[in-house]
Structure formats: structure tokens, C-alpha cells
Amino acid sequence: MNVQDLSESAGSSKDLKLVNRLSESRSPYVRSHMNNPVAWQMWGSEAIALAKKSNRLLFVSIGYAACHWCHVMERESFENRDVAALLNASFIPIKLDREERPDIDRIYMNYVQATTGSGGWPLNVFLTPGLEPIFGGTYWPGPGSTTVMKDGIGFVGILEKIRDVWKNEQQRCLESAKEITAQLREFAQEGTISRQGEAEPEGLDLELLEEAYEHWAAKFDPAHSGFGGEPKFPTPVNLAFLLKLGQYPSAVEDMVGQKDCDNAKEMVLNTLKAMNRGGIHDQIGNGFARYSVTRDWSLPHFEKMLYDQAQLLSVYLDAYLISKDAELLDAVYDIATYLTSPPMQSSTGGFFSAEDADSFYRPNDKEKREGAFYVWTLKEFQSILGDRDAEVLARYYNVQENGNVEPEHDAHDEFINQNVLAISSTPEALGKEFGLSNEDVLKTLKDGREKLRAHREKERPRPSLDDKIVVAWNGLAIAALARTSNVIGGLDKERSSRYLKAATDAAAFIKKELWNEKDGTMKRVYREGPGDAPAFADDYAFLIKGLIELYEATFDDAYLEWADRLQQTQISLFWDTAHLAFFSTAAHQTDLILRLKDGMDSAEPSTNGISAQNLDRLALLLDDDTYSTRARQTCDAFEAEVMQHPFLFASLLDSVVVGRLGLKSVALTGEGERVEKWLQSWREKAGGVVSRVGGGARSEWLRKRNKLVGSLDVKKESVMVCEGGRCTEELGTGMGEMAKALGEL
């Protein structure tokens, strides 16, 4: 294709009349733009063909429903008729939900990060008709915006510049785009091909855990806890890794050092407490915001994401088990309550994706504000609580007359006189200050919190709900709730039962609505019916994780059977036979310029990290060496990258430990008080896998799939623990022939 060919076909572009087609989408985020004057198109073969026929660039804007700056850019630009006229006349504008198509988002996010040094949402990229990027960025100010960017250029200026460059220097654009795409492909391969030729992997050593720890120890913020400066993210996967350092087999502690393992634990405990007391935690309701704008956790971006709640629930649970700190158990109950209550829990099963950051402050307001549902003035405290109680709660939550948000963090003047609630005192200190008993202070705080919550629920419109059900995130929630139910069974049977039911309902919903039993595949998203996008590798990995936890919570091997089937499908669709590990997308995806492989952790754990963990657990539960071999191969696939930056691969390091030291496996048979007590004790410790036959367990399929388990006496009361090729009978009744057989493996 040359400049002359392109110019000859360009005439059709002038006659092209686009109309906004977003009403065809089921995505709440995409549909929220269907009344824009921008003639948005849906991503797909039709829009791509339109770009080729009209010789226009595609302008692809990617975001999600709870994204604050996505809403800002919509108000400033996509609702502006002058901006819309530019987009409609010269581009094929496409609006895309990153949660429906994370594969597309990751490709162009990599491009923007590589070319600008940063990323985020909204993600905006200009693509050739061949889907190759020529320019991109995140938020750009629209006409009349008060936001000042470093380079001073706004969205209109960018549109005009890109339009003119494409019109006048098209061949140069195409050549540049091809070069950039080649570089992206080469960069992507660096993360997917560790071994060249026939070189065998050297193997990943335990020293990597020490290196990862040292990185996070150097990044720890001793003043406010957490890691790094601002903005500050919870990064649950890293917290989970640090917390587990002292829980791994003793060889890890010998390598890292007891002092450093203890320090890792303290860093996590301090971080979790700082978050729990900070503004990132909804002090009046439940749940946690996505991240904090400030180092001290005081000012969040207020959106609440399902994947954050699920991961934080697991981390707070592990932290409680290690510390037995009641504050951390309260946080566990807080998050689990948020997950298993409206609006996040669907009445038909499954968990919705997110709550928005922005909302109306009052029902009759015309314009949404960030955090409007969550912030308070001192006058509101006084009106709702009365003067004395208002004074006590204001001191407790750091409520100031002029607000507690610094002006430099209030770009749009949304927080003038407003306060984000964060715990800044203790009941003991308040008792001394106000001359109250500790009981009076606690009652005042409890009653005041209930009054504030009742007022908020009655008077303030709740933020918009992204009511998509995403398989991957539901898998994380199922896993967290099932394990929480396991652990707290001896503490609170009512909560334990509720959490387990929520997890089983979600799994049943996915199986009914999104899984194709005939071929073992899934769709990724449900909203008013299954979506068009197929499930990606992370959907399989995270759901398998959830099903394994459900099995260990119920000992119903139907969950294990389904996990086994999904694991086979994941291998069939996503396994890289040439260079090992799992691609994020299946081979037959036709609208992608790259096939990426997810090894590094981000806000979510990496697909390959969780997949390796699943394979290790299934290998023991099913006595299937092919799974353990793939777990080792998954680690080997990222050998060079992990050795260079182990802290970026925290979830994969778990399987590095298993590869070197093995994983503890337990088989229970029969029933009786001793078995039940042993099981509850086991459930309160991290690590290993447990299966059960007899004692009310559903195990017909498992006994056929795992011949060793199938040989156990289902009536005998027994607890057999195997680790490192050796098995012992924990109830002291003798190992028996089966234990000896296991010990010889």
C-alpha cells in the first residue's frame, strides 16, 4: 500500500456518516456513553473493516465503569459537540470496556507505558486500520478543563495534530506503526521466551525469595506503612508473599533469616492496620477503595473493585491467623460482609464488578462528584449526631471544620469543607479527653456509626454499580470466601455458613450461565446474558483456584472434577507448546496484533502464578504427575525474568518453593471427634492440600481419579500427612499399608 493508493480511496471517508452504536452493548461502562454526540462504534470486525474501507485511523478509548478520570474525560470531551465533530469526521471512534476485553487493553497499555513511561485509564490510542498503534496516552484535558498537563496540550490539539499527520504523512505513519509493533512484539517475547534453542533451565532457587524480600523492605514506608510514595496501592499479592515467608518450610526461613521473616510479617501487619484505619477503608460502610492518592492512606480514589476485596479478604485472613489480632478479624468480617451483601452480591448468584468513585451528593443534583457518597462536613456530623457525640466522632475520624483534604489533592474543588473519615484516635484517648468510660466511648462510636450509615443510605444516592459478573474476579471471591468459611467455622458458624453459601452460589451461577459442558469452555462476562468475549486464561486460572478452595471447604468432589476439566481446557487453549507456560489468549483470536503471556503480578495476581499454584495443588489432590510437571515448566518459562526481578513475580515464587521443597498433602478418612479437631486445626494454617473420603464426603469421582486415595479405607478414622516423599499417621493408630505406599513415592 502506498500514499497514492490511500489517497484514491479516501473519498469514501468524507461521505461516511457514523451513528453511535453503543446501545448494542451490555457493558454498563460502554452503554454509559451511548448518548454522547461522539458516534462511538463497537470493537469488532465490522468497525475494523470500516476503518480499512474509509482509510481512517481508529480512535480507541478504553476504560471501566468505576474509573473517575474516565468520567472526567467524558464530561470534558466526549459530551462536547466540537470534539465529537472532530472524532466523527476524521476517525472511527471506538469505546471499549477493559474488563470485557483485557487482552486488547494489555496490548495497548504496554504500548502507552513503553512510549510515555506511565499508564492508566482512560487509555486512549490511535490505531491504523491494521490495528497498529501510532500514538496514545491516558487522560487528556478537554475544552474548558482546569487540569494542566505537563506538555500543555489538550485533547482537541491532539486530535487535530493526529488528523493532519495521517492526512499528509500517512506512509511515514504506517512505517512508524509497523516499527513500533515489531518492538512491542519483541518486548512481549522477552517475557515469554526465557530459554533460547535447546538450553535447559538452570532452575529457580530459594535465594530469589530473599531478593524479593529485600526489594520490598527497601520500599517500605516506615512512617505510614505500605510501599513507596504516592499514589499508594494495597498490592495484596505482594502482601501475601511477605506474610508467607515465615510460614513456608523451615528451609525458607533458614535462607531468608528469622529476623527478616519477622520483619516481613510486621511490615504487612502494620500496612494492613494502617489501611484498615485509613480513608481507603469505608469506615461507615464496608470494603476498601482501589488505592490511596496520599502516602498516609487518608484520601482514596473511591471506586471499589471486586478483585481488591477478594484478595484483601485472603490477606487479612492470613494476617489474623498469624497474629490473632482482633482488629484484623474485624477487617475480615468487614470485607466478607461487603462481598455477601447488596449491591455487590447478585440475587441470582455471582458477584458484581465494582462500585463507582463518583456519585450525586443529593438526589436532585445534576452533576456527580468524586467521593460524594463517602465524605462528610462537620455540620453534618453535628446535625446527625448532636453536639457531644459529633465532637467525639469528629475527633475519632479526624473531621475538621474546613475539611481534611489538602488543596493540592483537590484538582476540581470537590472536597472543599469535606472530610474523608479515617481513624485518628483510640477509645482510651477519647475517654480521657472527654471524661467518659471506655464502655461509653465504644457505645458512642457504635451508635454514631450506625446513625451516619442510616443517613447515608437514606439521603445519598449510591454510586453506580458495574453489574457485570466477570469469571476471573468471581473465582478470586469464591476462593477467598470458601477459605474464610473454613477458617472461622469454629468462631462464628452463622457467618461461616453465609460465606460458604455465597461462594457455592457464585460457582453454580457460572457453571449454569457461562460454562459450556460439551467442550469445557467458558464465556468471560455475564450481564443480561452471556457476553460475546470468550474466557481468557485468567478466568480459567482464578476459577480453578476458587473450585479447589470450595472442594476443601465441602469435600464435594464435584468441584474438584470441574476444576480438573477446566484445567484440561486451559492447557488445551492457552499452553505454549514451544516455550511453555500459558498465553493470556487462545490461538484463534483474530482481532489482536499480539499474543501476550502474563507472568508479572499487578493489581491482580498473574495468570501464570496462579496457574502454577493450581497445578501443584491438583497434582497432589489427583495424584497426577503431569500437572506437577507443567507447574515446574510454568516457572521455568519465566526463569530469566524471575532471576532478574523476582519481586515482580510474587505469585510465581510460591511454586518456586514447592518445586524445591514440595507441598504438604493430607488425606482424611472416616469420621469422629479426633478427625474433626485435627481438620479444624489444619484449616487455621496456611499451605498444603487436604482431601477426604468417608465421613460424609462426596468422593466417588475422586476415588476413581486418584487411585491412591481410592485405596483408602473410608470407614477408618485416619489422618495421613505426606510431605517430601514421606507419610505419617497423625492420629497415632499406625501408618498402615497405604501410608507405607505413599511414603515410598
Secondary structure, DSSP 4 states (H G I P E B T S, - for coil): --HHHHHHHTHHHHH------GGG---HHHHTTTTSSS--B-SSHHHHHHHHHHT-EEEEEEE-TT-HHHHHHIIIIIT-HHHHHHHHHHEEEEEEETTT-HHHHHHHHHHHHHHHS---SSEEEEE-TTS-EEEEES----TT-----TT---HHHHHHHHHHHHHHSHHHHHHHHHHHHHHHHHHHHHTT----TTPPP----THHHHHHHHHHHHHB-TTT-SBSSSSB---HHHHHHHHHTTTS-HHHHHHH-HHHHHHHHHHHHHHHHHHHHSTTB-SSSS-B-SEESSTTS-SEE--EEHHHHHHHHHHHHHHHHHH--HHHHHHHHHHHHHHTSTTTB-TTSSB--EE-SEE-SSTT-SS-EETTTT-B-HHHHHHHH-HHHHHHHHHHHT--TT-SS-GGG-TTS--TT-B-----S-HHHHHHHHT--HHHHHHHHHHHHHHHHHHHHHHSPPPPEE--EEHHHHHHHHHHHHHHHHHHTTT-HHHHHHHHHHHHHHHHHHHHHTEETTTTEEBSEESSSB-SSBP-HHHHHHHHHHHHHHHHHH-BHHHHHHHHHHHHHHHHHHB-TTT-SB-SS-TT--S-S------S-SSS--HHHHHHHHHHHHHHHHT-HHHHHHHHHHHHHTHHHHHH-GGGGHHHHHHHHHHHH---EEEEES--HHHHHHHHHHHTS-S-EEEEESTT-B-HHHHHH-HHHHTS-TTS-EEEEEETTEEEETTSS--HHHHHHHHT-
